[in-house]
Amino acid sequence: MRFVIVCLLAAMVVGSIAAGEDGLIASPEPDWPQWRGPRRDGISEEKGLQQSWPKGGPELLWKVDGLGKGWSSPIIVAERLYITGDVGDDLIVFAFDRNGKEQWRANNGKAWKRSFPGARAACTFSQGRIYNLNAHGRLACLDAASGDEVWTVNILERFEGKNITWALSECVLVDGPRVIVTPGGKKALMAALDKTNGSTIWTTPPLADDKATHSPPILFHHAGRRIIANCSSAHGFGVDADTGALLWTVPLKNRFGTNISPPIYDSGRIFYVTPYGEHGRAYRLVANEKGIAANHAWTNLSLDTVTGSGVLVDGVLFSAGYKKSKWWFAVDWKTGKTKYELKDFTTGAAIHADNRLYCLDEQANVGLLKIEPNTLKIMGRFSLTEKQVKDAWTHPVLFDGRLYLRYHETLFCYDIKER
């Protein structure tokens, strides 16, 4: 009964912010409750962090081994940390305390054994429950305190979707009383499920000859609407968060039918990127009598990001290329022109805090990068492994003066507070 009342209150909150200020909508949960942080933008508001690192990197506080194969990042709420990994034949959701001691583990279906085996999606926390989508489309709701399963739905079966070559990896979005998924099936491009029981609330009609892909959705205000934007296998799109009505689509297709990086939104512009195809494109969102039009603003051919994403800081988009230019770029958000480049790290993922980028590239090199007007200055670097690797694809996490980095079986926790 208490959980139902809380959900009703959450629904009231969703309605009350329908006409909010333009910009990303943060999760109402504290701490780092979902993939890439409160707003899914890779931005932390923390200050008082180390401005440079000693040789070898910051102090390692602890590490946990035995997580299994996987690329999912941890999420952190209160004194708990949640992360997934493929262990044997199963996808396991782990809960640890803030010192790395295991609290519980729960099964969310089968591991992914085919091409690039390993766990994909990070968990999402909302009102005492954990939501996680496995590689096969099994969405599980777990009690955050115990790991007990509350309900489960296979979104591919319900919405007549087909799994994709490298498996589903969507980090689901919780929007008030709803869980948002993108099955790309015959019955729904996107769908909102009741987070208390998994029943369907609304669906977005499918797009012809389209299917699911890997990217997670984002949530933002624009033109008096609450909007969810995401990607399918061939499009970037946006829907009304309260009804599921399709607002726009833009082409976003490559020969593999995979889009991995999420959209990026700020100040009436939305950015989509795909390799081997349209590359990085920004669109101006313009409200009209039919809804919202997405008008092409600029293209940057150096940006063909795959497993990372971009971080937008003070009007500059920091992101990496992949096939043509496998290093980092600073791109003007208004014009799309490259301001400068950094070739010391290969393609990867980054988060931002205190005028620093925390970069993990795909070779497991970690960089602390100071943002200056015409350069990214390296203020520290180290490597997570002595092995030569090319699949360090997990996004970093920064919370409470600690930097969390994962390479498959191992989660590392570093102290980055200024002393």
Buried (B, 14 or more C-beta within 10 A) or exposed (E): EEEEEBBEEBEEEBEEEEEEEBBBBBBBBEBBBBBBBBBBBBBBEBEEBBEEBEEEBBBEBBBBEEBBBBBBBBBBBEEBBBBBBBBEEBBBBBBBEBEBEEBBBBBBBBBBEEEBBBBBBBBBBBBEBBBBBBBBBBBBBBBBEEBEBBBBBBBBEBBEBEBBEBBBBBBBBBBBBBBBBBBBBEBBBBBBBBBBEBEBBBBBEBBEEBBBBBBBBBBBBBBEBBBBBBBBBBBBBBBBBBEBBBBBBBEBBBEBBBBBBBBBBBEBBBBBBBBBBBBBBBBBBEBEEEBBEBEEBBEBBBBBBBBBBBBBBEEBBBBBBBEEBBBBBBBBBEEBEBBBBBEBBBBBBBBBBBBBBBBBBBBBBBBBBBBEEEBBEBBBBBBBEEEEBEBBBBBBBBBEBBBBBBBBBBBBBBBBEEE
